[in-house]
Amino acid sequence: MRNVWILALAQAFSACGTIMLVTFGGIVGTQITPIPALATLPLSMSILGVALCSLPAAALMRRIGRKPGFVGSALVATCAALICAFSIAHESFIGLCVAGFLLGSNMAFVQQYRFAATEYVSELDAGRAVSTVMLGTLVAAWLGPELGDRLRLLGGWAEFSGSFVGLAVLLLLGALVLLALEAPLPRATVEQAAPRPLRVIAAQPRYIVALLAGLSSYVVMSFIMTATPISMHVLDGMSVGETKRVISTHLLAMYLPSLASGWLIRVLGTRMMMYLGIACMGTCVIISSVVGHHFVHYLTGLALLGVGWNFLFVSGTTLLTTTYRPAERFAAQGLNDFTIFGSQAIASFAAGPAITLLGWRPLNLIAVPVLVGMLFAVWRLGKHSHQPARNGTAAAATASGATSNKP
């Protein structure tokens, strides 16, 4: 487990990049953008970076190995954080967007940490390895916003420049930690059958619902979360500290349930977990659009949004692993990830104009059709619940630490 803990520590440092952009990117954007509706564009560029670089990152590491890819991407992210600080100090919105994309490209590699962790343990211990790496994200959910808040007025620099200098230090520490990573022992692989065309795989009802679960979870979560700092700090006049607390709570709610979601899927099945995820997200929308938008409403709503994202995304990922054969995994996973992160980028970009033009309550109502459509898709899946699945793999452990044969 030594290498797994190395990856967990690297995750704690590396994940701070996106988390700091989520927490402070929208606020900084409103301060330096020439067009207020584009305030969330740096974060959207980060998400676009994840989407566009996911497949190239996997292909590159197949050629040069995990360790060089991880270390190299962490060094690129270190430079990107310094570009963020420079851009803020010189009020360069374009520079901030470029840096956001580079930070996102690093996250395409960071997404592979959980897959890499399973290569250092037996298949039986894959779930424990992934859960250990996830602990790194929990640390980042506190470390990123806390450090960013404490350093935002550092010296005589522009507000938040110091935050991203601190981020550069964290990312550099992550690169240094990854230097201790060892090469995993090679494993024998057996291909059971020739791969089917991707269109055949993607036409399966289970694949469609699994993809929609990931897509809807990320679209709704990103749309609401991206708008939250602007709504709280800029529109409602709440402090940076209050905004940081809400975002940190939301991020903890996103990842903390992962330590138990595998067990819940085994007990309840993927469909019931999807229903629970939709219910949590729906409750968030009700609180935000109907009840109010005071601090307690933001805190409660964003916590429920995080839990709902976890249940829906993890169950969707688990279901996805029942739809492809070993030889098909790269194509099936690639289409899934590209679709999810591409849609998330669109949602994140749309959040800026939506919060500026519509306000907080109407913005949340936009999520209703997405959740209703997902609810219908899960209900329809019940009619195909007896469709045979492929031979099980340990891939589901990469999402939640467990698999389930319940649809």
C-alpha positions in Angstrom: 0.0 0.0 0.0 3.0 2.3 0.1 2.5 3.4 -3.5 -1.2 3.9 -2.9 -0.5 6.3 -0.1 1.9 8.2 -2.3 -0.9 8.6 -4.8 -3.3 9.7 -2.0 -0.8 12.3 -0.9 -0.3 13.5 -4.5 -4.1 13.6 -4.9 -4.3 15.9 -1.8 -2.0 18.4 -3.4 -3.0 18.1 -7.1 -6.8 18.3 -6.6 -6.3 21.7 -4.9 -6.0 23.2 -8.4 -9.6 22.6 -9.5 -10.9 23.2 -6.0 -9.3 26.6 -5.7 -10.7 27.5 -9.1 -14.1 26.4 -8.1 -13.9 28.5 -4.8 -12.3 31.7 -6.1 -12.3 31.5 -9.9 -15.8 33.0 -10.3 -15.0 35.8 -7.8 -11.7 36.7 -9.5 -13.5 36.5 -12.9 -16.0 39.1 -11.9 -13.2 41.4 -10.9 -11.1 41.3 -14.1 -13.4 40.2 -16.9 -14.5 42.9 -19.4 -17.8 41.0 -19.7 -19.5 40.0 -16.4 -21.4 37.1 -18.0 -18.0 35.5 -18.8 -16.9 35.5 -15.1 -17.0 31.7 -14.9 -15.0 31.1 -18.1 -11.7 30.3 -16.4 -13.4 27.4 -14.5 -15.2 26.3 -17.7 -11.8 26.3 -19.5 -10.5 24.0 -16.7 -13.3 21.6 -17.2 -12.8 21.7 -21.0 -9.1 20.9 -20.4 -10.2 17.7 -18.5 -12.5 16.7 -21.3 -10.1 17.3 -24.2 -7.0 15.9 -22.5 -8.6 12.7 -20.9 -8.0 10.5 -23.9 -4.5 12.0 -24.8 -3.4 11.6 -21.2 -4.3 7.9 -21.2 -2.6 7.4 -24.5 0.5 9.2 -23.4 0.9 7.2 -20.2 0.5 3.9 -22.2 3.6 5.0 -24.1 5.8 6.6 -21.4 4.4 5.1 -18.2 2.4 6.4 -15.3 5.2 8.1 -13.3 6.6 10.4 -16.1 3.1 11.4 -17.1 2.0 12.2 -13.5 5.1 14.2 -12.7 5.2 16.0 -16.0 1.5 17.1 -15.7 2.1 18.3 -12.1 4.9 20.5 -13.2 2.8 21.9 -16.0 0.1 22.6 -13.4 2.7 24.4 -11.2 3.5 26.7 -14.1 -0.3 27.2 -14.7 -0.8 28.3 -11.1 1.9 30.9 -11.4 0.3 32.1 -14.7 -3.0 32.5 -12.7 -1.2 34.7 -10.1 0.5 36.8 -12.8 -2.8 37.2 -14.7 -4.7 38.3 -11.6 -2.0 40.8 -10.8 -2.1 42.2 -14.3 -5.8 41.8 -14.8 -5.4 39.6 -17.8 -8.6 37.6 -18.2 -7.3 35.8 -21.2 -4.2 34.7 -19.2 -6.5 33.4 -16.4 -8.5 31.4 -19.0 -5.3 29.8 -20.5 -4.1 28.9 -17.0 -7.5 27.4 -16.2 -7.2 25.1 -19.3 -3.7 24.0 -18.2 -4.9 23.2 -14.7 -7.7 21.2 -16.3 -5.3 19.3 -18.4 -3.4 18.3 -15.3 -6.7 17.0 -13.8 -7.0 14.7 -16.8 -3.9 13.0 -15.4 -5.1 13.2 -11.8 -8.3 11.4 -12.7 -6.0 8.4 -13.5 -4.6 8.3 -9.9 -7.4 6.0 -8.8 -6.9 3.7 -11.7 -3.1 3.6 -11.0 -3.8 2.7 -7.4 -5.5 -0.5 -8.3 -2.4 -1.6 -10.2 -0.4 -1.9 -6.9 -2.8 -4.2 -5.1 -4.7 -7.4 -5.8 -8.2 -7.2 -7.3 -9.7 -8.0 -3.9 -8.0 -4.9 -2.4 -8.9 -2.6 -5.3 -11.8 -1.0 -3.5 -9.6 -0.2 -0.4 -6.9 1.3 -2.7 -9.4 3.6 -4.4 -11.0 4.7 -1.1 -7.5 5.5 0.2 -6.8 7.7 -2.9 -10.2 9.4 -2.4 -9.1 10.5 1.1 -6.7 12.8 -0.8 -9.6 14.7 -2.3 -11.1 15.1 1.1 -7.9 16.7 2.3 -7.8 19.0 -0.8 -11.4 20.0 -0.2 -10.2 21.7 3.1 -6.7 22.5 2.1 -7.3 24.4 -1.1 -10.0 26.9 0.1 -8.3 27.4 3.5 -4.9 28.2 2.0 -6.4 30.3 -0.7 -8.3 32.4 1.8 -5.3 32.9 4.1 -3.0 33.9 1.2 -5.5 36.0 -0.8 -4.2 39.3 0.7 -0.5 38.2 0.8 1.9 41.2 0.8 0.9 44.1 -1.4 -0.2 41.9 -4.3 -3.6 42.0 -6.0 -6.3 40.1 -4.1 -6.1 36.3 -4.7 -2.6 36.5 -6.4 -1.1 35.0 -3.3 -3.7 32.3 -3.3 -2.4 30.9 -6.6 1.2 31.3 -5.6 0.4 29.1 -2.7 -1.3 26.7 -5.1 1.9 26.5 -7.2 3.8 25.4 -4.1 1.2 22.7 -3.4 1.4 21.4 -7.0 5.2 21.3 -6.9 5.0 19.3 -3.7 2.7 16.9 -5.5 5.3 16.5 -8.3 8.0 15.8 -5.7 5.9 13.2 -3.9 5.2 11.4 -7.2 8.9 11.0 -7.8 8.8 8.3 -5.1 6.2 6.3 -7.0 7.4 2.8 -8.1 6.5 0.9 -11.2 3.7 -1.6 -10.6 4.4 -5.3 -11.2 3.2 -6.5 -14.6 0.0 -8.5 -14.8 -1.0 -11.1 -17.3 -4.1 -10.0 -19.4 -6.5 -12.2 -21.2 -8.8 -10.9 -23.9 -12.0 -12.9 -23.9 -13.4 -11.7 -27.2 -12.8 -9.3 -30.0 -14.2 -5.8 -29.3 -17.6 -4.8 -30.6 -18.1 -1.6 -32.5 -18.6 1.4 -30.2 -22.0 2.1 -31.6 -23.1 -1.3 -30.5 -21.8 -0.8 -27.0 -23.3 2.7 -26.7 -26.7 1.5 -27.9 -27.3 -0.8 -24.8 -29.9 0.5 -22.4 -27.5 0.1 -19.5 -24.8 2.0 -21.2 -27.2 4.8 -22.1 -28.5 5.1 -18.5 -25.0 4.9 -17.0 -23.8 7.7 -19.3 -26.8 9.8 -18.6 -26.3 9.3 -14.8 -22.7 10.7 -15.1 -23.8 13.4 -17.5 -26.7 14.7 -15.4 -24.8 14.5 -12.1 -22.0 16.6 -13.4 -24.2 19.0 -15.4 -26.5 19.8 -12.5 -23.7 19.9 -9.9 -21.4 22.0 -12.0 -24.1 24.4 -13.1 -25.2 25.2 -9.6 -21.8 25.0 -7.9 -20.1 27.3 -10.4 -22.7 30.0 -9.8 -22.6 29.7 -6.0 -19.6 31.9 -5.3 -20.9 34.6 -7.5 -24.4 34.5 -6.0 -23.1 34.4 -2.4 -20.2 36.9 -2.6 -21.1 39.2 -5.4 -24.9 39.3 -5.5 -25.8 38.6 -1.8 -22.8 40.3 -0.3 -21.6 37.4 1.9 -18.0 37.2 3.0 -15.3 35.2 1.3 -15.1 33.1 4.4 -18.8 32.2 4.3 -18.4 31.3 0.6 -15.4 29.2 1.3 -17.2 27.3 4.0 -20.1 26.5 1.7 -17.9 25.3 -1.1 -15.7 23.3 1.3 -18.8 21.6 2.7 -20.1 20.9 -0.8 -16.8 19.3 -1.8 -16.7 17.2 1.4 -20.2 16.0 0.6 -19.2 15.1 -2.9 -16.4 12.7 -1.8 -17.0 11.6 1.7 -19.9 9.3 0.8 -17.6 7.4 -1.6 -16.2 5.5 1.4 -19.6 4.0 1.9 -21.3 4.2 -1.5 -19.8 0.8 -2.6 -21.5 -0.9 0.3 -24.8 0.9 -0.4 -24.7 -0.2 -4.0 -24.2 -3.8 -3.0 -27.2 -3.5 -0.6 -29.6 -1.3 -2.6 -28.5 -1.8 -6.2 -27.6 0.9 -8.8 -31.1 2.0 -9.7 -32.1 2.7 -6.1 -28.8 4.6 -5.6 -29.7 6.7 -8.7 -33.1 7.4 -7.3 -31.5 8.6 -4.0 -29.0 10.8 -5.9 -31.9 12.4 -7.9 -33.8 12.9 -4.7 -30.9 14.7 -3.0 -30.3 16.9 -6.0 -34.0 17.7 -6.3 -34.1 18.7 -2.6 -31.2 21.0 -3.2 -33.2 22.7 -6.1 -36.2 23.1 -3.9 -34.2 24.7 -1.1 -32.4 27.0 -3.4 -35.3 28.0 -5.7 -38.2 28.0 -3.2 -37.1 28.2 0.4 -34.5 31.0 0.2 -30.9 32.0 -0.3 -29.5 32.9 3.1 -26.3 31.3 4.3 -28.0 28.2 5.9 -29.9 27.6 2.6 -26.6 27.7 0.6 -24.9 25.4 3.1 -27.7 22.8 3.2 -28.5 22.9 -0.5 -24.9 22.6 -1.6 -24.3 19.7 0.8 -27.3 17.8 -0.6 -26.0 18.6 -4.1 -22.7 17.0 -3.3 -24.3 13.9 -1.8 -26.6 13.6 -4.8 -23.7 13.9 -7.2 -21.8 11.2 -5.5 -24.7 8.7 -5.4 -25.7 9.4 -9.1 -22.2 9.4 -10.5 -20.8 6.4 -8.5 -23.8 4.3 -9.3 -23.6 5.3 -13.0 -19.9 4.5 -13.1 -20.6 1.1 -11.5 -23.4 0.3 -14.0 -21.1 1.3 -16.9 -18.7 -1.4 -16.0 -21.3 -4.0 -16.7 -21.7 -2.9 -20.3 -18.3 -3.7 -22.0 -15.8 -6.5 -22.3 -12.2 -6.1 -21.3 -11.1 -5.4 -24.8 -13.7 -2.6 -25.1 -12.9 -0.8 -21.9 -10.8 2.1 -23.3 -13.3 3.0 -26.1 -16.4 2.7 -23.8 -14.8 4.6 -20.9 -13.4 7.2 -23.3 -16.7 8.0 -24.9 -18.3 8.2 -21.4 -15.7 10.5 -20.0 -15.5 12.8 -23.0 -19.3 13.2 -23.0 -19.5 13.8 -19.3 -16.7 16.4 -19.1 -17.6 18.1 -22.3 -21.2 18.5 -21.0 -19.8 19.8 -17.7 -17.8 22.4 -19.5 -20.9 23.7 -21.3 -22.8 23.8 -18.0 -20.0 25.6 -16.2 -19.8 28.2 -19.0 -23.6 28.7 -19.0 -23.6 29.3 -15.2 -22.0 32.7 -15.6 -24.6 34.2 -18.0 -27.4 32.5 -16.1 -26.5 33.8 -12.7 -25.9 37.3 -14.1 -29.1 37.5 -16.2 -31.5 35.3 -14.2 -30.4 35.3 -10.6 -30.1 32.5 -8.1 -33.6 31.1 -7.8 -34.4 30.9 -11.5 -31.0 29.4 -12.2 -31.8 26.4 -10.0 -35.0 25.7 -11.7 -33.1 25.1 -15.0 -31.9 21.8 -13.4 -35.5 20.5 -13.0 -35.8 19.2 -16.6 -32.5 17.4 -16.4 -33.4 15.6 -13.2 -36.9 14.7 -14.5 -35.3 13.3 -17.6 -32.9 11.2 -15.5 -35.7 10.0 -13.3 -37.5 8.7 -16.4 -34.4 7.1 -17.8 -33.8 5.2 -14.5 -37.5 4.1 -14.4 -37.2 2.8 -18.0 -34.1 0.9 -17.1 -36.3 -1.4 -14.9 -37.8 -2.8 -18.1 -34.4 -4.0 -19.2 -33.3 -5.2 -15.7 -33.1 -8.8 -16.9 -30.7 -8.0 -19.8 -27.5 -10.1 -19.2 -24.4 -8.2 -18.2 -20.9 -9.0 -19.3 -18.5 -10.8 -17.1 -17.7 -8.7 -14.0 -14.5 -6.8 -13.6 -12.8 -4.9 -10.9 -13.3 -1.7 -12.8 -16.2 -0.6 -10.7 -13.9 -0.3 -7.8 -12.3 2.6 -9.6 -15.5 4.6 -8.8 -16.7 3.4 -5.5 -14.7 0.5 -4.3 -17.4 -2.1 -5.1 -19.6 -3.5 -7.9 -23.2 -4.6 -7.9 -25.1 -7.0 -10.0 -28.4 -5.2 -9.1 -29.5 -2.9 -11.9 
